[in-house]
Amino acid sequence: MEKIDTEFKTIHKKLLLYGKKIEELIKAEDELGNIDNYYREEIINSANQIYNIIAERWFDWTPIWEEDYPAWKELFEDIYDCDECVLNYIRKANKRLKVPGSFDESQDCKPFMIISESPGFYEETTYWEKYKMEFGYPFIGQSGQFFINMLDMIGLDRTDTFVTNILKCGGKNKQAMELDSLNEYYQTCFTLFMRKQIMMFRPTIIWCLGNATTEMIRNLIKDLHLVHNKLEKYEEIKLFESKTLILTDKLVVIGSSHPAYIMNKRDDYWFIRKEMAVLNMIGLVLRKLKESVK
């Protein structure tokens, strides 16, 4: 798993090239210097909006495993025991593991949630024990490694976040992709587990990877606002021409492309530039949070 092939190095080099001034961007605003002026103002304004919403809850947040460990553990047990759809049987037939998500029960963990679509082969075959149950480990395939390297660029470690997928069983294998009901399985898994993980973890930032993930989280946030009145505010902004930013009174949702899609579009300069703008914006928010505790 530590071996990174030539293609991966090339892609990462291009990201570094397009984001070569990222270290300047995550400094204090008055030190930004001559950053990519095309998105510079939008990055700064959006980062300020996000910071103003999340700062207080970011520092007052207490992880669920400290507040209600039995309920959190029970949720993982429910995921482990789930047999609601055929994806579970495909997974078992292929001798693969369920992938509920990973987090670090330490003081370093932050109310930051990263959600993708479904685990792949490496995620389902890499052993991770949690609460005396055997699970797979998310974000360790090629696109996962690529994304973790993107996080490194803004000083964010995966152990600082809760990383998960909507599907807890792989939906990318050939057998699953041939099923007409794959979207139904997404909805089932979201309703049974993803929604509960969000409500219990109580993130202040949700970073959605991929259009399908962004759409499902958008619908959940709208539901919490319009139907359940749990959120007083809902504002949706189109960032960098094509990215999504949802602002509420308690959390923000950021929607960007899936890492695998970014890798496939590596020669599209303007596409990569927009993805780097999202990364820069998040990096600036994190920098402001760090600066505020000094």
C-alpha positions as CSV (number, residue, x, y, z in Angstrom):
1,M,0.0,0.0,0.0
2,E,3.0,2.4,0.5
3,K,4.0,2.1,-3.1
4,I,2.8,5.1,-5.2
5,D,3.0,4.5,-8.9
6,T,4.3,6.9,-11.5
7,E,0.9,8.1,-12.6
8,F,0.0,9.0,-9.0
9,K,3.2,11.0,-8.6
10,T,2.5,12.9,-11.8
11,I,-1.0,13.8,-10.7
12,H,0.1,15.0,-7.3
13,K,2.9,17.0,-8.9
14,K,0.4,18.8,-11.1
15,L,-1.8,19.5,-8.0
16,L,1.3,21.0,-6.3
17,L,2.0,23.0,-9.4
18,Y,-1.5,24.5,-9.6
19,G,-1.5,25.1,-5.8
20,K,2.2,26.1,-5.5
21,K,1.3,29.1,-3.5
22,I,-0.9,27.3,-1.0
23,E,1.5,27.8,1.8
24,E,1.1,31.6,1.3
25,L,-2.7,31.2,1.2
26,I,-3.0,29.6,4.6
27,K,-1.1,32.4,6.3
28,A,-2.9,35.3,7.8
29,E,-5.0,37.3,5.3
30,D,-2.6,40.3,5.4
31,E,0.2,38.0,4.4
32,L,-1.5,36.5,1.4
33,G,0.6,38.3,-1.1
34,N,0.0,37.8,-4.8
35,I,-2.2,34.8,-4.8
36,D,-4.2,33.6,-7.8
37,N,-6.3,36.7,-8.1
38,Y,-9.0,35.0,-10.1
39,Y,-10.5,33.3,-7.0
40,R,-8.6,35.1,-4.3
41,E,-11.4,37.3,-3.0
42,E,-13.9,34.5,-3.2
43,I,-11.7,32.2,-1.2
44,I,-11.1,34.8,1.6
45,N,-14.8,35.9,1.8
46,S,-16.0,32.3,1.9
47,A,-13.4,31.3,4.5
48,N,-14.5,34.2,6.7
49,Q,-18.1,33.2,6.5
50,I,-17.3,29.6,7.4
51,Y,-15.1,30.6,10.3
52,N,-17.8,32.9,11.8
53,I,-20.3,30.1,11.7
54,I,-18.2,27.2,13.1
55,A,-15.6,28.8,15.4
56,E,-17.6,28.7,18.7
57,R,-18.9,25.2,18.2
58,W,-15.5,24.0,16.9
59,F,-13.9,24.8,20.3
60,D,-16.8,23.7,22.5
61,W,-17.4,20.4,20.7
62,T,-17.3,17.2,22.7
63,P,-17.1,13.9,20.7
64,I,-20.0,11.5,21.0
65,W,-17.8,8.7,22.4
66,E,-17.1,10.8,25.4
67,E,-20.8,11.8,25.9
68,D,-22.6,8.6,25.0
69,Y,-20.1,5.8,24.2
70,P,-22.8,3.0,24.3
71,A,-25.0,4.6,21.7
72,W,-22.0,5.3,19.4
73,K,-20.8,1.7,19.8
74,E,-24.3,0.4,19.2
75,L,-24.4,2.2,15.8
76,F,-21.3,0.5,14.7
77,E,-22.8,-2.8,15.9
78,D,-25.9,-2.1,13.8
79,I,-23.7,-1.5,10.7
80,Y,-21.8,-4.7,11.4
81,D,-25.0,-6.7,11.6
82,C,-26.9,-5.1,8.8
83,D,-28.3,-7.4,6.0
84,E,-30.8,-5.0,4.6
85,C,-29.7,-5.2,0.9
86,V,-28.0,-7.5,-1.5
87,L,-24.7,-5.5,-1.3
88,N,-24.1,-7.2,2.0
89,Y,-24.4,-10.7,0.4
90,I,-22.2,-9.7,-2.5
91,R,-19.6,-8.4,0.0
92,K,-19.7,-11.7,2.0
93,A,-19.5,-13.8,-1.1
94,N,-16.3,-11.9,-2.1
95,K,-15.0,-12.3,1.5
96,R,-14.7,-8.5,2.0
97,L,-15.3,-6.3,5.0
98,K,-17.8,-3.6,5.8
99,V,-16.4,-0.1,6.0
100,P,-18.3,2.1,8.5
101,G,-15.7,4.9,8.6
102,S,-12.6,5.8,10.6
103,F,-11.9,8.2,13.4
104,D,-9.4,8.7,16.2
105,E,-10.7,8.7,19.7
106,S,-8.2,11.3,20.9
107,Q,-8.1,15.0,21.7
108,D,-6.9,15.6,18.1
109,C,-10.2,14.7,16.6
110,K,-12.2,17.7,15.4
111,P,-15.9,18.2,14.4
112,F,-14.9,17.7,10.7
113,M,-16.6,15.0,8.6
114,I,-15.5,13.9,5.2
115,I,-18.0,11.8,3.3
116,S,-17.5,10.0,0.0
117,E,-19.7,7.6,-1.9
118,S,-18.6,4.0,-1.4
119,P,-15.6,1.9,-0.4
120,G,-13.4,0.2,-3.0
121,F,-11.4,-3.0,-3.1
122,Y,-8.5,-1.9,-0.9
123,E,-10.9,-0.4,1.7
124,E,-12.9,-3.6,1.9
125,T,-9.8,-5.8,2.2
126,T,-7.7,-3.9,4.7
127,Y,-8.4,-5.0,8.2
128,W,-9.3,-2.5,10.9
129,E,-10.6,-3.6,14.3
130,K,-13.0,-1.3,16.2
131,Y,-15.1,-2.2,19.2
132,K,-14.0,-5.8,18.9
133,M,-15.5,-6.0,15.4
134,E,-13.7,-6.5,12.1
135,F,-14.1,-3.7,9.6
136,G,-12.4,-2.3,6.5
137,Y,-10.5,1.0,6.5
138,P,-11.6,3.9,4.2
139,F,-9.6,6.1,1.9
140,I,-6.6,3.8,1.3
141,G,-7.0,3.0,-2.4
142,Q,-5.3,5.1,-5.1
143,S,-7.9,7.9,-5.1
144,G,-8.0,7.7,-1.3
145,Q,-4.2,8.2,-1.0
146,F,-4.4,11.0,-3.5
147,F,-7.0,12.7,-1.3
148,I,-5.0,12.2,1.9
149,N,-2.1,13.9,0.1
150,M,-4.4,16.8,-0.6
151,L,-5.2,17.1,3.1
152,D,-1.5,17.0,3.9
153,M,-1.1,20.2,1.7
154,I,-3.3,22.1,4.2
155,G,-1.9,20.5,7.3
156,L,-4.9,18.3,8.0
157,D,-4.4,14.8,9.1
158,R,-7.0,12.1,8.5
159,T,-7.0,11.4,12.3
160,D,-8.3,15.0,12.8
161,T,-11.5,14.0,11.0
162,F,-14.2,11.4,10.7
163,V,-13.8,9.8,7.3
164,T,-16.6,7.7,5.9
165,N,-18.7,6.7,2.9
166,I,-22.5,6.7,2.4
167,L,-22.4,3.0,1.5
168,K,-20.8,0.8,4.1
169,C,-20.5,-2.2,1.7
170,G,-18.7,-1.7,-1.7
171,G,-20.9,-0.5,-4.5
172,K,-18.2,-0.2,-7.1
173,N,-17.6,-3.9,-7.8
174,K,-19.0,-5.2,-11.1
175,Q,-21.8,-7.2,-9.6
176,A,-23.1,-4.3,-7.6
177,M,-22.8,-1.8,-10.5
178,E,-25.0,-4.1,-12.7
179,L,-27.8,-3.8,-10.2
180,D,-30.7,-1.5,-11.2
181,S,-31.3,-0.8,-7.5
182,L,-27.9,0.7,-6.6
183,N,-29.5,4.1,-6.0
184,E,-32.0,2.5,-3.7
185,Y,-29.2,0.9,-1.7
186,Y,-27.5,4.3,-1.3
187,Q,-30.8,5.7,0.1
188,T,-31.3,2.7,2.4
189,C,-27.7,3.0,3.8
190,F,-28.0,6.8,4.1
191,T,-31.3,6.5,6.1
192,L,-30.2,3.7,8.3
193,F,-26.6,4.8,9.1
194,M,-25.2,7.9,7.4
195,R,-27.9,10.2,8.8
196,K,-27.4,8.8,12.3
197,Q,-23.6,9.1,12.1
198,I,-24.0,12.8,11.2
199,M,-26.5,13.5,13.9
200,M,-24.4,11.8,16.6
201,F,-21.0,13.1,15.5
202,R,-22.4,16.6,15.2
203,P,-19.8,18.0,12.8
204,T,-19.4,21.7,12.2
205,I,-17.9,21.1,8.7
206,I,-19.1,18.4,6.3
207,W,-16.9,18.0,3.2
208,C,-18.8,16.0,0.5
209,L,-16.8,14.3,-2.2
210,G,-18.8,13.7,-5.4
211,N,-22.1,15.0,-6.7
212,A,-24.1,12.0,-5.3
213,T,-22.8,12.6,-1.8
214,T,-23.4,16.4,-2.0
215,E,-26.9,15.9,-3.2
216,M,-27.9,13.5,-0.4
217,I,-26.3,15.7,2.3
218,R,-28.0,18.8,0.7
219,N,-31.4,17.1,1.0
220,L,-30.7,16.1,4.6
221,I,-29.8,19.7,5.6
222,K,-32.8,21.1,3.9
223,D,-35.0,18.6,5.7
224,L,-33.5,19.6,9.1
225,H,-34.2,23.2,8.2
226,L,-37.6,23.1,6.7
227,V,-39.3,20.0,8.2
228,H,-37.7,19.5,11.6
229,N,-36.7,23.1,12.4
230,K,-33.3,22.0,13.8
231,L,-31.5,24.6,11.7
232,E,-32.7,28.3,11.7
233,K,-30.7,29.3,8.7
234,Y,-30.1,27.7,5.2
235,E,-28.2,29.5,2.5
236,E,-26.7,27.8,-0.6
237,I,-23.9,29.4,-2.5
238,K,-22.2,28.4,-5.8
239,L,-18.5,28.6,-5.2
240,F,-15.8,29.0,-7.9
241,E,-18.5,28.7,-10.6
242,S,-19.3,25.1,-10.0
243,K,-18.7,24.1,-6.3
244,T,-21.3,24.0,-3.5
245,L,-21.2,25.8,-0.1
246,I,-24.2,25.5,2.2
247,L,-24.3,27.8,5.3
248,T,-26.5,27.1,8.3
249,D,-26.4,28.5,11.8
250,K,-24.7,25.3,13.1
251,L,-22.6,23.8,10.4
252,V,-21.4,24.3,6.8
253,V,-21.4,21.8,3.9
254,I,-18.7,22.0,1.2
255,G,-19.2,20.0,-2.0
256,S,-16.4,19.2,-4.4
257,S,-15.4,16.5,-6.9
258,H,-14.6,13.0,-6.0
259,P,-10.8,12.3,-5.9
260,A,-11.1,9.7,-8.6
261,Y,-12.7,12.2,-10.9
262,I,-10.0,14.8,-10.1
263,M,-7.4,12.2,-11.1
264,N,-9.2,11.6,-14.4
265,K,-9.4,15.3,-15.1
266,R,-5.7,16.1,-14.2
267,D,-5.0,17.7,-17.6
268,D,-7.9,20.2,-17.3
269,Y,-6.2,23.3,-15.9
270,W,-9.4,25.2,-15.0
271,F,-11.0,22.2,-13.4
272,I,-8.0,21.6,-11.2
273,R,-7.8,25.3,-10.4
274,K,-11.3,25.2,-8.9
275,E,-10.5,22.1,-6.9
276,M,-7.4,23.9,-5.5
277,A,-9.6,26.9,-4.7
278,V,-11.8,24.6,-2.5
279,L,-8.7,23.2,-0.8
280,N,-7.2,26.7,-0.3
281,M,-10.5,27.9,1.3
282,I,-10.6,25.0,3.8
283,G,-6.9,25.5,4.5
284,L,-7.5,29.2,5.3
285,V,-10.4,28.3,7.6
286,L,-8.1,25.9,9.5
287,R,-5.4,28.5,9.7
288,K,-7.8,31.0,11.2
289,L,-9.0,28.4,13.7
290,K,-5.4,27.8,14.8
291,E,-4.6,31.4,15.0
292,S,-7.6,32.1,17.2
293,V,-6.2,29.9,20.0
294,K,-2.8,31.6,20.2
